[in-house]
Amino acid sequence: MAFFPIAAAASLASLRGVGCTVPLDAHVLGAGRFQVGAVCAFATLAAALRSRPAGVLIDRFGTRTLLILSVIVAAGSQLAMAEATTVA
């Protein structure tokens, strides 16, 4: 159960790096303005909900440990996305 907030934080970090291109990618794939806005709003809501569990984990395991783990999880998710052949 403790793995989910770490994975979510890694995903958020990777999304924040490319956050400006998400609406452009969604538009190219056929998403409307409402759908792009909903995705951005959901990302913000998810970040707000993850902040407290992330703080608890940092207090328990330390910043360095969680940072190293989140980099590993982020790298793994990026490699998995690079190898994906379909969206669904």
DAKAQUI-V168156 format. One line per field, one symbol per residue. burial: + if it has 9 or more other ideal C-beta (glycine too) atoms within 8 Angstrom, else -. Layout:
burial = ???
This chain:
burial = ----+++++++++++------++--++-------++--++--+--++--+---+--++-------+--+++-++--++----------
